[in-house]
Amino acid sequence: MQFLIGDMTCGHCAGAISKAIVAIDTGADVRIDLATKVANIVTAADAQQVAAAITDAGYTPVLQRA
């Protein structure tokens, strides 16, 4: 799945988002492109769970592709 996270601005943001996703699925593969503000995530969790984890970390995810 892919999320646009417009308020992700730095490496610290990317790390916080990655940590939040791995907290709900330790096997998740999280790839973040800061230049485009896109997170590509392969996980057993559903999009709603991932979005909630990103939101809880303080960011605003917008699902691009499930």
Beta strands, then each sheet from edge to edge (+ up, - down):
strand 1: 2-5
strand 2: 29-33
strand 3: 38-42
strand 4: 61-65
sheet 1: 2+ 3- 1+ 4-
end
